Amino acid sequence: MIKNIKFEYKSQEYLEFKDLTEEVEEFVKKSKIKNGQVLVYSMHTTLAICVNEKESGIVKDFRGLMGRLIPRDTYYCHNDLKIRTENLVCQSGASDCLNGHSHLTHLLMRNSEVIPIINGKIAFGPWQRIFAIELDCGRPREIIFQITGE
């Protein structure tokens, strides 16, 4: 059996960690699937999905790492509307988001996570949580939860 839902929310800021764990647990509970897996899939190229520990130091460290690894204030071809001709929102490029850093960060991360379901519950270690990590600016976001199992 396969069941799907689309989870929607509005992110607030760059590198926001949105904890999706309770929403996924509720979906698994309502599905009545006892054994299988749940996919948590981002519908965006600038929103990552990650399983990690919920701890403020990790968020702060990650923000520092991204600032050093992929700074927002450097030149990116993606942001250069004099040379970029693909995937523009409008022909003039005036309303296009200059978010080269966001796409590059996403290339180093994951678009989805698959978590086992055992006896009707997601199989997590004691500190694991599911996060959507905003790699751009605050905006409406869509995430697919899909359960496969019996």
C-alpha distance (Angstrom), angle and dihedral (degrees) to the residues before:
residue distance angle dihedral
M1 . . .
I2 3.82 . .
K3 3.81 125.1 .
N4 3.82 128.2 -178.4
I5 3.77 139.1 -172.2
K6 3.77 133.0 175.6
F7 3.80 114.1 -131.8
E8 3.81 114.9 -157.4
Y9 3.78 130.7 -169.7
K10 3.80 140.2 145.6
S11 3.77 116.7 -111.1
Q12 3.79 116.7 -142.0
E13 3.81 107.6 -153.5
Y14 3.78 151.0 -4.8
L15 3.83 112.8 -65.8
E16 3.79 93.6 8.4
F17 3.82 112.7 161.6
K18 3.82 109.0 -142.2
D19 3.82 110.6 -165.6
L20 3.82 107.5 -138.6
T21 3.80 96.8 173.6
E22 3.80 98.6 105.3
E23 3.81 92.7 46.4
V24 3.82 91.0 50.8
E25 3.82 91.9 46.1
E26 3.81 90.2 51.3
F27 3.82 91.4 49.5
V28 3.81 90.8 50.4
K29 3.82 91.3 48.5
K30 3.83 93.5 49.5
S31 3.81 91.7 46.3
K32 3.83 91.6 61.5
I33 3.83 88.0 -145.0
K34 3.81 107.6 152.0
N35 3.81 101.7 -172.3
G36 3.78 129.9 17.2
Q37 3.77 135.8 68.3
V38 3.76 140.4 -73.0
L39 3.79 122.8 -138.9
V40 3.80 118.4 -152.3
Y41 3.82 106.5 -163.3
S42 3.81 130.2 -177.7
M43 3.81 116.3 -138.7
H44 3.82 90.3 -155.6
T45 3.80 139.1 76.7
T46 3.80 91.7 -140.6
L47 3.82 100.7 46.3
A48 3.81 118.2 79.0
I49 3.81 128.2 -160.7
C50 3.79 117.2 -145.1
V51 3.80 140.9 166.4
N52 3.79 112.1 -139.7
E53 3.78 144.4 126.2
K54 3.82 120.1 -65.1
E55 3.78 102.0 -126.1
S56 3.81 128.0 132.0
G57 3.81 93.5 -134.8
I58 3.81 90.9 60.2
V59 3.81 91.3 52.9
K60 3.80 91.4 48.8
D61 3.82 92.0 46.3
F62 3.82 91.4 48.3
R63 3.81 91.3 51.8
G64 3.80 89.8 50.8
L65 3.80 92.0 47.7
M66 3.81 92.7 50.8
G67 3.81 90.3 48.3
R68 3.80 89.8 55.7
L69 3.80 98.2 37.2
I70 3.81 101.3 39.5
P71 3.82 109.5 14.0
R72 3.79 116.8 -161.4
D73 3.80 94.3 -141.5
T74 3.81 100.5 61.3
Y75 3.81 131.8 92.7
Y76 3.82 117.3 -81.1
C77 3.81 123.5 177.9
H78 3.80 88.3 -139.5
N79 3.81 88.5 64.1
D80 3.81 95.6 47.0
L81 3.79 102.6 96.9
K82 3.81 90.2 -176.1
I83 3.81 89.9 70.4
R84 3.80 104.4 20.6
T85 3.79 112.9 95.1
E86 3.82 103.6 158.5
N87 3.79 131.6 89.1
L88 3.79 95.8 0.5
V89 3.78 117.4 167.0
C90 3.77 91.1 -143.4
Q91 3.81 131.1 15.0
S92 3.81 94.6 -113.3
G93 3.79 91.5 49.3
A94 3.81 89.3 -134.5
S95 3.80 95.4 128.6
D96 3.80 96.8 38.5
C97 3.77 115.8 120.4
L98 3.79 112.8 -116.1
N99 3.78 95.0 -139.4
G100 3.80 107.9 137.7
H101 3.80 89.4 137.0
S102 3.83 89.7 56.4
H103 3.79 94.4 54.4
L104 3.80 92.8 45.2
T105 3.80 91.3 50.9
H106 3.80 89.9 50.5
L107 3.81 90.7 53.5
L108 3.81 87.7 62.6
M109 3.80 94.0 47.4
R110 3.79 138.1 53.6
N111 3.77 132.3 -87.9
S112 3.79 93.4 -155.5
E113 3.79 147.9 9.1
V114 3.80 129.6 -146.5
I115 3.80 116.2 -150.8
P116 3.83 125.1 -171.1
I117 3.80 119.7 -118.2
I118 3.81 113.3 -146.7
N119 3.80 122.2 177.8
G120 3.81 91.4 -11.0
K121 3.81 96.6 -52.9
I122 3.78 135.1 93.8
A123 3.81 108.8 -102.1
F124 3.79 104.7 -124.5
G125 3.76 135.4 158.5
P126 3.83 116.6 -119.9
W127 3.83 97.1 -87.2
Q128 3.80 102.7 30.3
R129 3.80 120.9 121.1
I130 3.82 133.4 167.4
F131 3.80 115.9 -117.1
A132 3.78 137.0 -172.3
I133 3.80 105.5 -152.3
E134 3.79 116.6 -155.6
L135 3.80 109.1 -137.9
D136 3.80 96.3 178.6
C137 3.81 134.0 31.6
G138 3.79 127.3 -50.5
R139 3.79 112.0 -70.2
P140 3.83 143.3 135.7
R141 3.82 111.7 -66.0
E142 3.80 135.1 -165.7
I143 3.80 125.7 -157.7
I144 3.79 126.8 -178.6
F145 3.80 119.5 -139.4
Q146 3.80 110.9 -163.4
I147 3.80 125.7 -179.7
T148 3.77 123.4 -161.9
G149 3.78 117.7 -174.8
E150 3.76 148.0 73.6
